[in-house]
């Protein structure tokens, strides 16, 4: 073996080891912060009954914005469920973003829509609005019919039409728990420096859904959505809860988030032409608030729950993770001046560097490490014992965090009551590092290459959909939203 090859291998080992130490140090601090934040949060809220707010005059008006593109299969149940949320001062704004199916017809027939004069302030530019409708059955339901412009453009149109002090952005196929708005509004009532709050997203695959409600939560029985259920719990109850204490969140899921309407309008709403519009919006909100010395805090609240359908095929899941990685890199590049910038406090010094070093560069380092291990083993640079020890260290450390989150969830919110559900989650946590993790790295690498090539677009996201009065529907709908 040449000295050059040996030096290259040693350098690879050094880089991968340094990354492993750095990433796991970040995760260890995050997990400790999440646990302490959960203890404090539960101590303050365990006895709270938020339903007293139902008759309170201090509750701000909330406008729920629902962008819909070819959602005829699920839109009726989704809107009906939103109209029955436990929140008294509620407006639901559905934005039909140029659907080519019967989405608008379903809404018109079910909710007795009547055309109204389109009088509103067009603060944020959008594609043309063709018509506005109001329901004759529910005064708080408004439907916007507009030319197709993508999800961000649809949300901007809803932002123009909405009358609420706060706007809640959700996906058309998201299922909110009845008290979700009462809980997610809490940070705004407690402090004036909050510009956004987000709740927990859980995987609905396998659960029993009736009339737009998850009536019996169940952990997924299939491996692919089951592993995603563990991922989601780890992302929210570990990651985002930890960032509450360490400098604030950078991401509020596009499936469920609450924002100050005036703050969104002040920064021009959602950025068009991006694939990570939800993260980009939050970073811009925080950056703008810090630069103007105005409100800039983004809070994660664990109790409000929204249920969503996770992809059940590798093809669809791969496209999703490719898109997420492209969105992440796009946002980090767009706001690169924040990286390590002390002007932005913990956002610039701690939060943004984490997303650069761990989330953006992580897949590249992991791929290099895996390839280096294989090459080193084949050339006799690494013996079997060392390779197994390295694998067990990585596998065991990841399991520790996953198990910790499952225990944390079980001790606090315990959405899954049956022992079998918790056992399934444990099994999916054990299986995640064995193949799924490597696939995730491959998809993220593909997304990185796509970002370098400046590829845009969402791709086709096929979902099975939720039916009324049954489990997940057997009907399939294709959703192309870009």
N, C-alpha and C positions, 0 to 999 in steps of 0.2 A: 504494500500500500504506500502511495506517495505521501510525503509530508504535507503537500497542499490539500489532499483529500482528507487527511486526518485533521488538519487545522480547520477545514470547513465543517467537518462533523462536530468538532469540539465547540466551535462558535455557535452552531445550531443548537447543541445541547444547552449552552449557556443562555441563549436567547429564550428558548422554550422554558427553561427552568425559571428564569427571571420573570417571564410572563405568568407562569403558573403561580409563583409566589405573590406577584402583584395582584392578579385577578382574584385569587382566593383571599388575600388580605382585604380587598374591597368588599367581597361577599361576606366575609366574617364580620366586618364592621357594620355592613348593611343589616345582617341578620340580628346582631346585638341591638342595633338601633330600632329594628322592627319590633323586637320583643319588648323593649322598654316602652316604645310608643304604644304598643297594644295594651300593656298593663295600665299605662296612664289613661288611655282612651276608654278602656273598659271601666276603670274606676270612676270616671266622670259620667259615663253613660249607661251603666248596667241597670240602674233603677229608673232611668228616664222613660217616660211614656210620651212620645212625640205627638200622640193624637190630640193632646190638649191644644196643639197649634191649629187644629181644624177650624176652631172658632175665633182664632186670634186675628185682630185687625192689623198686626204688624207684618203678616206674611206678604212678601212681595209677589207681584204677578209673575207667573212663569209661562213662557211661550215654548212649547215643545216643537222643535223643527224636525220634520220627518222627510228627508229627501227620498223620492221613490222613482225608480226607473224600471218599468216592466215588472211590477210587483203584484199583478192581478191575483195571483194565487194566494197571497197572504195579507194583502193590504186591509181587507175588511176586518179580520180578526185583530190585526195590529192596532188599527185606529180605535176599534171598539174597546180594546183593553186600555188604551191611553185615556179615553174619555171617562173611564171608571176608576182612575187612580185616586188615591186618598189625598187630594190636594184641592182646596176650595177655589183658589184664584188662578184658574188654569185656562190656557189657550193652546189649542193644537193646530199647528200650521203644517199641512201636507203639501209638499212641493213636487208636483208631477213633472219630472224633468224630461219632457219630450218622449214619453213612453209610446211604444208602437203596439202594445197589447191593450187590454181592456181595463187598465188601472183606473183611468178617469171615469169610465163608464160604471165600474163597480162602485166607486165612491159616490157617484151621482145617484145611482139607484138605491143604494143602501142608506145613505144619509140625507137624501132629498136636498141636493145642492141647488142653490139659486144664485144666478149671476149677480154680482154687485159691482158698483162703479169702482174702478181701480184707482182709488185715491190713497197715495202713500208717498213718503219721502224716499226717493231713490238715492240713498246715501252711498251705497256701494254699487258700482256698475255691474250689470249682469246681462245675460242673453235676454231677448225680448220676452216679456210676460204677455201671454195671449189673452188671459182672462183670470178673474178672481171669482171665487164662489164661497158662499157661506151656507152652512147646513141649516135647514128649517127645523131640524129635530134637536140640534145641539148648537146653541148660540156661540159656543167657544170653539167651534170647528171651522177653520178657513182652509180652502184648497186653492193653491196657485197652479195654474196651467202655463207652462213656459216652454220655450225652445230648449232643446238639449244642449247642455253646456258642461255636464259632469257634476260630480257630487259637490265639489267646492262651490261651483257657480250656483247650484241649487240651494245650498245653505246660505249663500249671500243673498239670494232672492228672498228666502225666508226671513233673513235678518232685516231686510228692508220692510217687509210687511208686518213683522211681529210687533206687538204692542206691550209685551212684558218687560219689566225691569231686568229680569233674568231670562236667558234663553237656554234651553236644554236641547242639545243635539244628539239624536239617536239614529240608528239605522232602522229601516222599515221592518226588518225581520228580528229586531231586538225585543225581548219580553221583559218589561220592568215589573218588579214586585210591587204590590199595591202601595206600600209606604215609602217607596224609594225616593220620591221627590221630597217628602217631609224630612227625610234623613239627610239627603244631599244638600239641602238648603241651609243646614245648620251653620256651616262656617261663615256664610254671608250675614247671618243674624248675630254672630258672635264678634265679628271684626269687619272693619271697613277697608282693610288692606288686602282683602281676598278678591282676586279677579276671576278665579275659576276653581271648581272642585270636581272631583271624579269619584265614581264608585267602583265596586268590584264587578268584573265580568266573569261569569261562570258558564261552563259548557253545558248545554241543554240536551245534547244527544243522549238518548236512553231514558230521559225523564218523561213523565206523563204530562201532556199539555192539553188543557181544555179551555176553550173560549179565550185564547190569548193569555192564559195564565199557566205557570208551571205549578200544578197541583200536587205532584209527588216527585220531588227531586231524586234522581237516581244517578249514580256514577255510570259512565258509558261502559258497555260490555264488550265493545270492540277495541282492539289495541290502539288504533290510530287516534280516534277521538279521546280514548281513555288517557293516553300519554299527554295529549293536549290539555286535558282537564287538570293534570298535575302541573303542567307548565303554567297555566293561567293562575292557579293558586299561588305558585311560587312567584310569579311576576307581580301579583297584586299584594298578597299578604306578607311577602318578604321584600321585594324590590320597592314598590311604591310606598308602602308603609314606612320602610326604612328611610327613604328619601324625605319623608315629611320632617324627620328630625335632623337630617344632614344637609339641608339646604334647599329643600323644595323639589317638586316633581317637574320633569320636562315633558311628560306625556300624559295626556288625558285621552282615553280611548274614544275614537270616533263613534263607538257604539253607545256611549253614555257619558255625557259631560255637561256641566252647568257653568254658564259664563255670564258676566255682566254685559248686557247688550251694548251700553255706551262705550265700554272698553273695546269691544270687537269692532264697532263702527269707527272708533277713533283710529284704529290701525288699518282700516280698509278691508276688514273681513278676512275671509279665507283667501290664501294665495292660489291663483289659478296656475295650471300647468305643472303642479307638483303631484307626486304620488304619496307623499307623507304629509298631507295637508293638516292632519290633526296635531302632529308633533310640531310642525313648522309654526302653526298658530300659537301654541303655548310658548314656544321659545320667543316668538316675536312679542307676545303679550308681556312676558317677564322682562325682556330686554327693553321694551318701550317704557315700562313702569320704572325700571331702575334708572334709565337715562333721564326721565322727566321727574324723578323723585316722587313718583305717584304709587298707587297700589300695584303690587306685582306678585303677591303670594298666591301660589297654586297648592291646593290641599287635596290629599286623598282621604276619603272617608270609607272605611271598610264595610259598614253595615248596608248601605244602599246596594242592591244587587240587580244587575241586568243579566238575563240569560241569552246566550247566542248559540247558533248552530256552528259547530266546528267542521271543517272539511273532513270527508270520510274517504277520500282517495288521495294517493300520493301525488298524482298529477295536479290536482287543485291545491293541495297543501303546498307543494313546491312553488307554484305560482305565487301563492300568498306570501311565503317567506322570502322569495326573490323580491317581491314588491316592497316588503317591509325593510329589507336591507337597502334597496335603492332609495327609499324614503329617508332612512336614517342618514346615509351618506350625503344625500342632497341637502338635508337640513344642516348638518355639520359644516358642509362647505359653504353654504349660504351665510351662516353665522360664524364663520371661522375666526373672526376678530375677538370672539368671546373666550377662545381657548386660552386658559392660563392668565386671563386679564383680571388683575385685582380690582379694577373699577367696578366689576360686576359681583364682587364678594364671593361667596361660596359657589354661586352659579358658574363663575369663570374659573375659579381655582380648584373646585372639587367635582362638581356635577358634570360639566361639559367634558373635562378630561377623562372621567370614567367612561362616558359614551364613546370617546375617541379610542382610548386604549383597550377597553374591554369589549365593547359591543361592535365597534367598527373594525378594529385590527384583530380582534380575537379569533375569528374564523381563519384568517390567514396564518396566524401563529399556530393554531391547532392543526391546520393542514400540513404545515411545515414540520411540526413535531411528529405527526403520524407518519409522514413520508420518511423523515429522518430515522424514526425507530425501525421501520421496515428495512430501509437501506442498511442501517447499522447492523441490524440482526443478520441480514443476508451476507454482509462482508465480514462478519465475525467481530465487529467493533462492540457489539452489545450481546451479552449472553442471555439465555432464556430467563434466568432468575431475575436479572436486573429489569428486563422487559416486563415480566409479570409483576414485579414490585411497583414499577411505574404505573402500569395499568390499574393495579389495585388501589394505589394512592389517589389517582384521578377519579376512579369509579367510587371509591369510598367517600371521598370528600364531597362529591356531587350528591351522593345518596344522603349524606348527613343533612344537607340543606333541604332536600326534598322531604325527608322524614320529619325534620323539624317543622316545616310548614304544615304538613298533614296533621301533626300533633297540635300545633297552634290552632289550626282551623277546628279540629275536633273539640278542643277545650273551650273554644269561644263561641263560634257561630253554629257549628254542627248542623249544616244543612242536610247532610246525609245521615238519616237516623238508623237505617238498617246496618247491621254488622257486615253483611255481604258487600255493601257499597264501599265501606272503608277498606275492606280486604281487597277489593278490586283496585282501588287507588294505590294501595301498597304494592300490588303486583305490577301495575303500570309504572310506578316509580322505579322498581327493580329492573324493568325491561328497557326503560328509556335510554340508558347509556349504551345498550347493546344493539347498535345498528341505527336507531332513530337519531341519536346524537350525531353520528357520522353523516347521515343524510341531511340533517339540518345545516351542518357545516358546508356540505356540497351546495345546497340551495343558497346559502349566504354568499359563498364564493361566486356563484353564478350571478347573484344580484349585484355583487361588487363589480364584476366584469360588465354587466349591463349598465351600471351607473357610469363607469368609465367611458362606455360607448354612447352615453347620454340617451339611452333608450327610455321611452316614456310609455304610459298606458298601463291599465290594470289587468288586461286579459280577461278571459271568461272565467267567472266564478260560479260553478254549478252547485246548487244547494237542493236538498230534498224538500225543505220547507216544513212548516208546522201546520197541522190540520186542526180543525175544531172538533173537540170531543174525542180525540184519539192521541196516540203517540205521534212521533214524527211522521209527517205525511209521506205517502209513497210517490206522490206526484213530484216531478222534477221540473225546476224552473232554471233557465239560464239567465244570468245577470251580467250584462256587459255595461259598465258604467265608466266610460271615459271618452 
